[in-house]
Amino acid sequence: MRQLIIFIVIAVIAVGATIILSGRDTILSSNTNQSTSTIDTILKSSTTRVFTPKAVDDKTIETIIKTGIQSPSARNLQPWHFSVVTNKDLIERINTDTLAAGEKEATKNPGKPSPPKDFHALFHAPLVIIISADIDSPSSLFDAALACENMSLAAQSLGLGTHISMSATMALTGEKQEEYQKLLGIPNGKRAVAVLLVGEPANKDADAISKATTRNAEVVTYNK
């Protein structure tokens, strides 16, 4: 009887150990798959230049924004502000002012080619996220860039296309800066530094310049 009890105890311990090890292997496998998925998203990322008008749902927007808020920052200052724009009239207004600012800039550089007449500065994206950062913090631009990239990769991992634009900031920080600060809820002491365009790619097979161009591998120095 005593031997039977000992045998049962050992059997229970063995089963428990198997379950624990199996669970650990499942977790490791899951983590590996997640890591692989993240790397694939980065290596396959591209810049979308044609979006469909299909709106991005609120839940997806919130997820993307959370990844921006979760970004690292120097001394944990979190110097950013995100203005989420889905209002079509406001998007068109930013587009118009960006094109106007671009035309003024073009007069200073006569040799620079002008965009086509039907060019849309925001590529008709249904979701525009304006990233603003502290004016006085020397590290805020870098921190804002980290947040922007986080959100871009998050959107792409969800099957959406993205386009990081700097040109639209010409309108947001130009003659109408004060007006846009109020419209976009940008706090005092911050200014727009980047614009993230998000939406469903109109043509998923169309290569963007960033994807089609061969990457230069001669940019790394190894010190072993």
Summary of the structure (lengths in Angstrom):
residues: 224
radius of gyration: 24.3
end to end distance: 63.7
largest distance: 98.4
contacts: 600
relative contact order: 0.18
helix: 50%
strand: 14%
